[in-house]
Amino acid sequence: MQCYAKFIQKRAAKRKRASPRSPVAAAPVVPPVVGGGPRRKILLLAAFLLLGYYGIATNWSVYELGLCVLGLALLWGPLGTLLYILLRRSVADPTVRLTLSYAGSYSLTTLVYFAASVMGATWLFYAVLLGASAAVVWLGRRFLKTKSIELPRLDAVLLTIVAASLVTTIPYNTKVTLKPSGDRVITAFSDHFYHAGLEYELSRHVPPSQASVRGGSPERAYHMFPHLTTMLMARFTGQSDMLRAHGVYHYAAITILICLALYGIGFLLTATTTGGYVCAFLPFLFAIAMRPILPNALGYFFFTVLPHAASTVVPTLGTSPQMYSGIAVMYAVLLGIAAMLLKPRAERSDYVLPVVSGLMVATLLRFRVHCWIATLPVFLVFASVMWYRSRRTTWLLSAVVAIAASALLYREMSLPVYLRGTNELHLALSGLSRIPFYRVWPFSSSIEHLLAKLLSGTLLNWTWEIVCLVGFTVWDIVGIPLCIVLALVPAIMKRAQTIGYYLFTMAIILCSMVVATCVTMGYDPYSVPAQFAYHFGWYALPLAGVGVTWLVLYVQRRMRHAWILWTVIAVISGVASAWTQRQFAPSVIGPGTVITPAAWDAFHYLKESTPGNAVVLSSSPSVRQMALVSGLGGRSGYLDMAPNPMDDQASRLNPSDNRFLALNKMAVAQDPVTVCSVLTSTPITHVLEQASNPLLPNLPCLQRLWTGRDGVTVVWRIGNW
């Protein structure tokens, strides 16, 4: 009996040490899947079936897949592999190190190419890749011979999560759908074609020589790196269709990077593979699109039980490709922060991780300026505090690198090649509360009326601005369930390093909210201040993963076969996410523009047979609104996606180039001479006449270049008359 009593006491003490409040001390809920056991084989089979389905749905061929893998290995492999070797002391886990290395290569390869192109020495980029490859060969032979570096193993669970996540993104990969009649229907938001047009322009000039949606005018000094990355992917893989490189290649790479980065963050914060799996699972496989409780006219960013799909995933993937790319880099930064926190007193010679983290923070300026504005000051404070506590110069080094690289990138944005005034920020009330869908959340009207009774004037405006942003964030973006998890996470996190990550993330959210209320762009009051809140759901996901991991491990300790329960829940959630998003995404995009076979041939002719600096006017207003000339034809449009802030700014700077007025003059003109006089006074070099909107006949200033199969669709060149 005494032995039994001692056994009970020891078991109670062991349970106390492994408190359910600390996921770090708990065992993984998913038993290790190693060797050739049946569970591993089932997971691998499921992963390959999911990947096969994804490949068929997105029209991959074996040959194209081989070219893509080879090209991306040549593009990101040199720097990624070199970083993997150099980070061996900073990041112990091979999978996490591999993720951080290739996420760093994703951003830094683009940075190196951009820097080399701006200096007019593109050859320097290829020299860097060759140098990195040579260093990899030399270091690799050295470390493999001594067996001092560990290679990552294939994780069947993580592979299955990544494959399933790719399947959920299928509705956002295909931008144009072919119908049995031969017509094609646009199934994507217009921004995708605008960005594809910018990618075509970057393939010819870096920085761009003209705007893709306002040919003849300078481009905005705005997000450039996501589009430059797509261009590099297309170039290295031999893909001539920039829209496919943009929507399929790049989206697949971003999805994989996000899943792996979240796995790394979850693994480091919870010290369990379960935490990594949970964090990797959440962004795409727990994105169940639900009906709105309070609908708005926009169709997304509304209040519902779980707003993650409707307010985070669908708007990002469906309407903002550059935000999607920026989130991947942001997660790479957060992964670097988590890795640095685990070794706050790292060796003095360990400079690689701080330098890489500082450079990735700086690249956010051109990947996603919203992330950069909020992250840079928090990162500098964070580095200063960690330096003060540890007295290690590596922390100061990371801050210096971030400041220096950011300063150089911002200086480049001030070059005269860009549209003047598009790189400026001003301190002023941003006016978010005037945006209609920002005001649609529970009790918003009552709170506004109450504030109007208590306050007035400037104080009322600022107070309502802050309250409106907080209400929109809590109810419509983050959601009540996730807010509750965020409030409970500090009680779950036991280690100082994980609390540091929590404070870093919450500081970014708080800084974003402050900047969103008091910063605006002179030419565009919406793009920067109003979009800060759209990132909060992404920022909070790793912390939500910590909370869910605690719950998973808590159940695991009290159920013998809890992994079966969680597997069933995961399958149901993944299927529900894929199915509901497939139903919801088309409602966000709306009815698609129809492209006839002759019009499709005309876009192909423009891309292949007209000069790269051509400025094309389409006679169809719907084609101009969707930016199809630049997105499909690869040439700059005369005035696409109008009205837009860039056209407004260009018109303010040069009032004589009023393109709305020019189009109206051509529309009301009754004789060919008037039309030609307007055409020849503009930067237009080519005109695309489409069957739905024919031109006046016998225009003397037009020379026929190509006629479509319908005999009506024509590509004209502006000539002398």
Steps between C-alpha positions, in 0.01 A plus 500: 500500500786739577651433157163573338465824699847612389407417140187717527700786649760483222234497230323799657829690517568417135156627395558817698828562321328445163226752570235538230567874517835447333499338156878495515503225760249277330555216257392532138139407438593339169728207570826517304441372147832340416621202309268321264204452734143488368412844637786662312412314181137612525603862552744491210235344276252770600757772438589374152132457409432858608800625304384303197153653524652847535720442196208385286275786615765759416601337168854392581686267268797288602725696266384836638541376857855389428589835344342686793684301768831533314456872440404579860791290625734713288331821620465442875729200552841675522412754771255265673750216531779735605281644776408146610868425554580832668201482738596160640596653838207741521216259420540142616194335345570414133144561379474839667846594373409395146184712517681807630777458243272479196264766629806719531608404149150585372537860616875554473533361146248759384685768698832413336349501149328831564818661633704374206240619247471847653880534479487390136707189572262207466801276446582554867187305599611195307850538642351489852308182416813339359701606802238363738494173305879470523487569874231234542711240322809582706323516837273207419789267425671609819203453733365184339843342529510575873125429540463827691183607324165324515265483204121526551286189478175466312219575746188316383262705716641833386503390137133406524412837654686686224336291226152554645569873533593518132167336411306767689669772290382355166214756462759779503751343259302505177440850364347409163264206433450348154138418409388230252388774260859623470433814699705573810360645821697709748483338844729735690505847648633777275806555722645169380513626141637836613780321685569263209536806278749651743691170496521515121634853529759393761619228265604782264613772742593514870388749626200509265516759224125563494182409684323190375152651540593853388752460222735791446484604867744393773404209727426547869778459756310227678518122545746372243663188644201260474474572128876489453501158669233375260702631206811317623302179544367528144846571363672212677225250421462605136133594547389759243150536647551743787145450622566129556830573674315750715191297587633144510877498549526791740182419693617141551839620625341751739257240636782255568715768663216614726422146616866421569565834673199451726617148577838641602346773717265255668780252558725763659227651718364171634810278473281227349434380148132517590525877534662515158231285341220704657644834386559366147145365491317817603545749211343297219340191651309684772377770263133407488301766315187577700194706424503859624310590814525867405547517121650798322495621142857383440427128545795430733654659813172437679406386851450125538588227749836409344608788272839352411390387153282798408728768645851358466545213253253582222576876480875434500513220245210629293568872482853581620784283363768738625360473853517121474868520407565753775344271761743222404794735563338623820475145630866450410581805715291364787672163467836677521382686811388174664837340420692797638294497819592138564868601509507850648860446614629352175870485423664826401599348166139410415419788266312319225154483658496866616618623159248287310218609733593866462511472121162326488349778711638754252364315195150533645515863381466380141316173565226646723546850635225451760704225663819707481349812659378300800789255528807723469445714815399195703802310372733786595358521852513124530866487389594782737336331799661167421840669461459674835410172670760275336773750401547319169589715201310267267174667607632845412632361174154382398358847574775676303451269201123558503540878514772518235323274249167676558662839444650388170173351379308814594758715327444298183126569526580872469662465157339704219417178313196465731185710508569797725318506833427128519761427768385761750318450830325779689384531861127564494171342594473214252120499484451125537164555666367640172553169320154332495598140585723619786181610677310169474557313828282434808391809693692738271203733442415513869859578597526769233181670620619483861834657414323773300304594813806505726764650269525744212740638244853366465480292818192321366666432165814350653310300761258352249789424264674294769181330619398418143838341424499298823143382446566404138815312605344312793166410344566474125871418452634305797169373638384440855632138530852601397492808725417273795791273409735798477393612847567154645829428323720690753374270774589198288848616403744421777842575354640853475585443133140425405372796698750712308352377171149576628599855592673547163188393308258705709729802467483468121121490512486799736748697290297422187184633663671821611647565155172411327317781681755778453690432175381547145642529149440828327393345170325185632302520827406130494786272396729539801297606807184302427682173430697472824217313671483236227829352627396447862349158444828379349705647786287330764502150348823372666373609840168332428699187418657509846155513659364217286813294572437533872146366447623214282759393755254537787260258330786269406592445862145399585411284201681188395434537127460876475694505173205329330266776620731774378555327167125485440459866597789598272351315203156654554647849539721464192216375279269773630764767433560384142130463419373823658776710346427355159141619544589834657789619279290550180258722691790729592628520142157548341396423141799456274580680175463279191791488256422377149752279312584791269565731796719234662703476179530879495652505849747235389591708196558808715734307728699334224501750212492855635787703654552462874445872558168507312203682654175331399146634514221241502167607357321289765432671837475161676845400372640832623337458839650152546848608376502214249727679253783499754408175675441286191662703223811590696490862384415818687142620472417863431258535793402180680324435830386863508419692705800423719731701730797475263307663214378770738857575611634499144224737393581736788866503402425543128150647448547504123508116498136458602422154367136490606445813296682350200290182511179704526601708200558187292172349619288798393691575178296453185772531236831312446709818498402592857569149628841494332593842634434378854677167447817656363518748790531215753774243576287230334697294247250219430124455514320173565160512329262240639173369362300621798617861453593574136677820400385754247578367152773637275719667759792639295751489788472122553701232321367144517747252650289194577144380450331239716319187392164680537604766247409777746765486773795703369833625633584843357816707514493877524669637188568833335210665324 
